[in-house]
């Protein structure tokens, strides 16, 4: 298994584990539901990433690459959905969110229609990578727009909040920065830039931050009673590749 393939597998396991845990704590809570949707989106991307890295021919690689791209497309809109729910501004941003879901649905169709990239080619011994089209350039701009739009609201919420809520926002903002940075390091390879995206594994590290915030600051109003030793063991285990919920 390659290091990139391992990062996909680890990210899949950790996201399903933490997402399921959060959802199980309150199946009717909008924060829990939207975080679970975000976790499943990342897991879909990561599982496709894992199997795409095993491909030894373009046909097999293309199938799983299309799956991982669907995950990529869903990640940002579910991330926005969670951010709006987390900050209590979901109703205010509902129309914008609906527009984002519609736009992302169009990009999913373009993905399966082979209009975002023409084909996959082997690059630098790191698997099969796409040749992007002009439509993909538009999507990538939209991807960054959604990312920074959500970051903007998190920063505003952090400045206005106080006490426990301020700390919760701070930790989720840190996790989002780490996770998105890890995933975004894949983009250079789309453009034939030899930049091995080994930091893709930072997606799992970001979950360690979320898990720590859940335990220490009741992120998403989840109350988990553990000792300080368990906290540090759980966070440290993220860096060793152990799914966090096996320790909570």
CORKA-V96039 format. One record per residue. N is the residue number from 1. RES is the residue in three letters. OMEGA is omega in whole degrees, 0 to 359 (none if undefined). BURIAL is b if it has 24 or more other C-alpha atoms within 12 Angstrom, else e. Layout:
N;RES;OMEGA;BURIAL, N;RES;OMEGA;BURIAL
This chain:
1;UNK;178;e, 2;UNK;178;e, 3;UNK;177;e, 4;UNK;177;b, 5;UNK;178;b, 6;UNK;179;b, 7;UNK;178;b, 8;UNK;180;b, 9;UNK;180;b, 10;UNK;179;b, 11;UNK;178;b, 12;UNK;182;b, 13;UNK;184;b, 14;UNK;181;b, 15;UNK;178;b, 16;UNK;181;b, 17;UNK;183;b, 18;UNK;179;b, 19;UNK;179;b, 20;UNK;178;b, 21;UNK;180;b, 22;UNK;180;b, 23;UNK;182;b, 24;UNK;182;e, 25;UNK;177;b, 26;UNK;186;e, 27;UNK;179;e, 28;UNK;181;e, 29;UNK;184;e, 30;UNK;177;b, 31;UNK;181;b, 32;UNK;181;b, 33;UNK;182;b, 34;UNK;176;b, 35;UNK;177;b, 36;UNK;178;b, 37;UNK;177;b, 38;UNK;180;b, 39;UNK;179;b, 40;UNK;178;b, 41;UNK;179;b, 42;UNK;179;b, 43;UNK;178;b, 44;UNK;176;b, 45;UNK;186;b, 46;UNK;179;b, 47;UNK;176;b, 48;UNK;179;b, 49;UNK;180;b, 50;UNK;183;b, 51;UNK;176;b, 52;UNK;181;b, 53;UNK;178;b, 54;UNK;187;b, 55;UNK;175;b, 56;UNK;175;e, 57;UNK;186;e, 58;UNK;183;e, 59;UNK;179;e, 60;UNK;180;e, 61;UNK;183;b, 62;UNK;180;b, 63;UNK;183;b, 64;UNK;176;b, 65;UNK;176;b, 66;UNK;178;b, 67;UNK;182;b, 68;UNK;177;b, 69;UNK;174;b, 70;UNK;177;b, 71;UNK;178;b, 72;UNK;182;b, 73;UNK;182;b, 74;UNK;184;b, 75;UNK;187;b, 76;UNK;182;b, 77;UNK;177;b, 78;UNK;173;b, 79;UNK;177;b, 80;UNK;181;b, 81;UNK;179;b, 82;UNK;181;b, 83;UNK;180;b, 84;UNK;178;b, 85;UNK;181;b, 86;UNK;182;b, 87;UNK;179;b, 88;UNK;182;e, 89;UNK;184;b, 90;UNK;181;e, 91;UNK;181;e, 92;UNK;183;e, 93;UNK;186;e, 94;UNK;181;e, 95;UNK;178;e, 96;UNK;181;e, 97;UNK;178;b, 98;UNK;178;e, 99;UNK;178;e, 100;UNK;178;b, 101;UNK;179;b, 102;UNK;180;e, 103;UNK;180;e, 104;UNK;176;b, 105;UNK;177;e, 106;UNK;180;e, 107;UNK;176;b, 108;UNK;177;b, 109;UNK;179;e, 110;UNK;178;b, 111;UNK;181;b, 112;UNK;178;e, 113;UNK;180;e, 114;UNK;181;b, 115;UNK;176;b, 116;UNK;178;b, 117;UNK;187;b, 118;UNK;180;e, 119;UNK;176;b, 120;UNK;178;b, 121;UNK;178;b, 122;UNK;181;b, 123;UNK;169;e, 124;UNK;180;e, 125;UNK;182;e, 126;UNK;178;b, 127;UNK;182;b, 128;UNK;182;b, 129;UNK;188;b, 130;UNK;169;b, 131;UNK;187;b, 132;UNK;177;b, 133;UNK;178;e, 134;UNK;178;e, 135;UNK;178;e, 136;UNK;178;b, 137;UNK;178;e, 138;UNK;180;e, 139;UNK;182;b, 140;UNK;176;b, 141;UNK;178;e, 142;UNK;178;e, 143;UNK;179;b, 144;UNK;178;e, 145;UNK;179;e, 146;UNK;181;b, 147;UNK;184;b, 148;UNK;175;e, 149;UNK;178;b, 150;UNK;178;b, 151;UNK;180;b, 152;UNK;179;e, 153;UNK;178;b, 154;UNK;178;b, 155;UNK;177;b, 156;UNK;179;e, 157;UNK;179;b, 158;UNK;181;b, 159;UNK;183;e, 160;UNK;185;e, 161;UNK;177;e, 162;UNK;176;e, 163;UNK;185;e, 164;UNK;182;e, 165;UNK;179;b, 166;UNK;179;b, 167;UNK;178;b, 168;UNK;179;b, 169;UNK;181;b, 170;UNK;181;b, 171;UNK;179;b, 172;UNK;177;b, 173;UNK;177;b, 174;UNK;180;b, 175;UNK;180;b, 176;UNK;180;b, 177;UNK;180;b, 178;UNK;183;b, 179;UNK;180;b, 180;UNK;176;b, 181;UNK;179;b, 182;UNK;180;b, 183;UNK;184;b, 184;UNK;180;b, 185;UNK;174;b, 186;UNK;186;b, 187;UNK;180;b, 188;UNK;181;e, 189;UNK;176;b, 190;UNK;184;b, 191;UNK;176;e, 192;UNK;175;e, 193;UNK;183;e, 194;UNK;180;e, 195;UNK;182;e, 196;UNK;185;b, 197;UNK;180;b, 198;UNK;178;b, 199;UNK;173;b, 200;UNK;181;b, 201;UNK;177;b, 202;UNK;175;b, 203;UNK;177;b, 204;UNK;178;b, 205;UNK;179;b, 206;UNK;178;b, 207;UNK;175;b, 208;UNK;178;b, 209;UNK;179;b, 210;UNK;180;b, 211;UNK;178;b, 212;UNK;180;b, 213;UNK;177;b, 214;UNK;184;b, 215;UNK;188;b, 216;UNK;184;b, 217;UNK;176;b, 218;UNK;176;b, 219;UNK;184;b, 220;UNK;177;b, 221;UNK;178;e, 222;UNK;181;b, 223;UNK;180;e, 224;UNK;182;b, 225;UNK;177;e, 226;UNK;178;e, 227;UNK;177;e, 228;UNK;179;e, 229;UNK;180;e, 230;UNK;179;e, 231;UNK;183;b, 232;UNK;176;e, 233;UNK;180;b, 234;UNK;180;b, 235;UNK;180;b, 236;UNK;182;e, 237;UNK;178;b, 238;UNK;182;b, 239;UNK;178;b, 240;UNK;177;e, 241;UNK;178;b, 242;UNK;178;b, 243;UNK;187;b, 244;UNK;186;b, 245;UNK;174;b, 246;UNK;184;e, 247;UNK;181;b, 248;UNK;none;b
